[in-house]
Amino acid sequence: MLRLVQVKGMTAYVRASTARRTQVPRWQGGRLPLSVELADSVLELLGAPEEWAKHPEMQAAAPLLEVQARWSALPAIDCS
């Protein structure tokens, strides 16, 4: 379990957390959370870069996703 301390530039600083409650990332104050089905579809698409050319949104995001893959890792379906 990690706790976000701060974001500076392109770096997120975290600490180990002993909190018993967890928080799920939310956009727009929780009004637009990802459904389980949508989250699974996004993970499936992220895991298939050869399919990105078929999706204009993925073409637009590809440069950023390539940087993330080099610097860190892209989310994966099997990351439990």
C-alpha positions in Angstrom: 0.0 0.0 0.0 1.4 3.4 -1.0 0.5 6.9 -0.1 1.0 9.8 -2.6 3.1 12.5 -0.9 3.5 14.9 -3.8 3.9 15.2 -7.5 6.8 17.3 -8.7 7.4 17.6 -12.4 6.9 14.2 -13.9 7.7 12.4 -10.6 5.2 11.1 -8.1 6.7 10.8 -4.6 5.1 8.0 -2.4 5.6 6.5 1.0 4.6 3.1 2.4 1.2 3.4 4.1 -0.3 1.5 7.0 -3.8 2.9 6.2 -6.6 0.3 6.5 -8.8 2.1 4.0 -7.8 2.4 0.3 -8.9 4.9 -2.3 -9.6 4.2 -5.9 -8.4 6.9 -8.4 -11.4 8.9 -9.6 -11.9 11.5 -12.3 -14.2 14.5 -12.0 -14.7 14.0 -8.3 -16.0 10.4 -8.8 -18.6 11.3 -11.3 -16.8 9.4 -14.0 -15.2 6.3 -12.5 -14.2 3.5 -14.8 -16.6 0.6 -14.8 -15.0 -2.9 -14.4 -15.8 -3.6 -18.1 -14.3 -0.4 -19.3 -11.2 -0.8 -17.2 -10.7 -4.4 -18.5 -11.1 -3.2 -22.1 -8.5 -0.4 -21.5 -6.0 -2.9 -20.0 -6.6 -5.2 -22.9 -6.0 -2.4 -25.4 -2.9 -1.2 -23.5 -1.5 -4.8 -23.7 -1.8 -4.9 -27.5 0.2 -2.0 -29.0 -0.1 -3.6 -32.5 -3.8 -2.8 -32.3 -3.3 0.9 -31.5 -3.2 2.0 -35.2 -6.9 1.0 -35.4 -7.9 3.4 -32.7 -7.5 7.2 -33.3 -7.4 7.8 -29.5 -4.6 5.3 -29.0 -2.7 6.8 -31.9 -2.9 10.2 -30.2 -1.8 8.7 -26.8 0.9 6.4 -28.3 3.8 8.8 -27.8 3.0 9.3 -24.2 2.4 5.6 -23.6 5.8 4.8 -25.2 7.5 7.1 -22.9 5.7 5.6 -19.9 6.7 2.1 -21.1 10.4 3.2 -21.3 10.4 5.0 -18.0 8.2 2.7 -16.0 5.6 0.2 -17.1 2.1 0.2 -18.7 -0.7 -1.3 -16.6 -1.3 -4.9 -17.5 -4.2 -7.3 -17.0 -2.1 -9.8 -15.1 -0.7 -7.3 -12.5 -2.2 -8.6 -9.3 
